[in-house]
Amino acid sequence: PAKEHDPQNMSKNMLLCAALLCSATRHAMSFAPLSVVPTSRPSLQLRSCSMTAEIGLGADMPNQQLDVGASTQTLLPTWKGLAERVFEKDQRPVILYDGVCNLCNGGVNFMLDFDEPEKLKGNYRFAALQSEVGKALLQRGGRAHDDLSSIVLATHDGRTFTESEAILRIGQKLGGGTPLWPWAPFASTVALVAVPGFVRDNVYR
């Protein structure tokens, strides 16, 4: 039988392809131009601000009350309350990105352009790591509120993903209605399953 049908060779080739995919995805998202596919949806900045307004930050967000003797002092909303509010009406995952990094903004715009561009709403929402929403979701995931070391994917069920796992899990829902479908979801899934996390994270870094 031909070598290309040898299961061992096929497994090795799949592992190699998955590693290359992780590397290619990392660089493509870091250096992607700000507009890859035309879309009528709001820009990244507007969508981030829209989400902040949507959850009522600074408006009707419930505050924590602290009794001090005869008076009552109103504190700022706790990060736990804010994190819960993020998913109260919309359970789509939130991608946290470095809001002052031009390359990071370009990478996230790449995701935005390939996130079901023909639909009014995509699969993801976005918030800067430096925003109040970002800080709350970082703390919910057990990270420091000022940790800017990685892109973060936060889901409604309390899970938080970082580095290569965040990127590949994002990739699993990208590409609908674009030339990336169905290759992006398939390749992302293969990389998550076949490539060890420490290998993927070294490629990410």
FIDO-285559 format. One line per field, with one value per residue (C-alpha): x, y, z; residue in one letter. Coordinates in steps of 0.1 Angstrom, whole numbers. Layout:
% FIDO-285559
xx: X/... .
yy: Y/... .
zz: Z/... .
rest: A/... .
% end
This chain:
% FIDO-285559
xx: 0/11/27/2/-24/-3/-23/9/21/-14/-14/21/9/-22/-2/22/-7/-24/8/12/-24/-19/11/-6/-37/-16/3/-28/-47/-18/-10/-44/-54/-82/-107/-105/-141/-166/-193/-222/-220/-206/-168/-150/-149/-186/-195/-174/-191/-225/-220/-210/-242/-262/-254/-262/-227/-229/-267/-290/-262/-270/-246/-233/-246/-223/-238/-214/-231/-261/-252/-251/-222/-228/-199/-191/-205/-186/-168/-189/-221/-208/-195/-230/-247/-226/-244/-278/-295/-270/-251/-227/-190/-170/-135/-112/-84/-57/-74/-42/-24/-27/-17/-42/-70/-61/-63/-97/-110/-99/-121/-150/-148/-151/-177/-208/-205/-238/-257/-266/-251/-221/-212/-190/-190/-159/-145/-111/-91/-87/-125/-146/-162/-128/-115/-145/-143/-106/-112/-141/-116/-91/-67/-55/-77/-47/-34/-29/-7/-31/-63/-92/-124/-150/-182/-215/-210/-180/-152/-122/-97/-64/-35/-37/-69/-87/-77/-86/-119/-128/-118/-143/-171/-155/-159/-196/-206/-169/-142/-129/-159/-157/-119/-114/-137/-123/-87/-92/-108/-81/-54/-72/-74/-42/-16/-6/-14/23/32/3/11/48/37/12/39 .
yy: 0/36/55/83/58/48/58/67/90/105/112/129/150/161/171/191/208/217/233/253/264/277/297/310/320/338/358/365/379/400/415/415/448/467/458/425/418/447/445/468/460/486/489/472/504/510/474/475/508/493/463/486/506/475/461/494/502/536/537/512/489/478/491/475/493/495/505/528/537/559/566/544/546/536/517/511/480/449/430/400/419/434/401/386/415/410/377/386/394/381/348/353/349/381/385/407/425/450/483/503/478/486/451/436/458/447/411/415/434/404/382/408/407/369/365/359/392/388/388/418/401/378/350/372/405/425/445/460/444/479/485/479/450/436/440/423/393/389/387/363/340/342/367/400/429/446/415/424/394/376/377/363/345/346/325/327/295/310/296/317/308/325/323/297/280/313/319/283/283/316/300/273/298/319/319/315/332/337/318/306/283/254/253/276/257/223/233/250/219/197/219/219/181/171/196/198/230/239/235/257/284/285/292/318/337 .
zz: 0/-6/22/21/34/64/95/114/86/84/122/120/90/109/139/117/99/132/146/114/116/151/140/109/128/154/128/106/135/147/114/96/80/97/70/52/42/39/65/73/110/135/139/167/188/184/192/224/234/225/248/277/272/267/302/318/331/348/345/364/374/410/436/468/499/530/564/583/616/610/574/543/519/482/467/431/415/424/397/404/398/366/353/358/341/310/303/317/284/259/263/234/244/250/234/256/237/244/236/232/210/172/162/187/173/138/148/165/135/115/137/134/96/95/122/102/83/65/98/119/150/150/174/196/215/222/251/259/287/302/303/334/317/308/343/358/334/341/378/373/355/384/367/379/368/350/332/296/287/265/245/265/256/284/281/299/318/337/317/306/279/270/246/219/233/232/195/184/203/186/153/158/152/125/88/83/50/40/22/56/60/69/70/99/123/112/115/148/162/149/165/199/200/183/195/232/249/258/221/210/236/226/191/203/223 .
rest: P/A/K/E/H/D/P/Q/N/M/S/K/N/M/L/L/C/A/A/L/L/C/S/A/T/R/H/A/M/S/F/A/P/L/S/V/V/P/T/S/R/P/S/L/Q/L/R/S/C/S/M/T/A/E/I/G/L/G/A/D/M/P/N/Q/Q/L/D/V/G/A/S/T/Q/T/L/L/P/T/W/K/G/L/A/E/R/V/F/E/K/D/Q/R/P/V/I/L/Y/D/G/V/C/N/L/C/N/G/G/V/N/F/M/L/D/F/D/E/P/E/K/L/K/G/N/Y/R/F/A/A/L/Q/S/E/V/G/K/A/L/L/Q/R/G/G/R/A/H/D/D/L/S/S/I/V/L/A/T/H/D/G/R/T/F/T/E/S/E/A/I/L/R/I/G/Q/K/L/G/G/G/T/P/L/W/P/W/A/P/F/A/S/T/V/A/L/V/A/V/P/G/F/V/R/D/N/V/Y/R .
% end
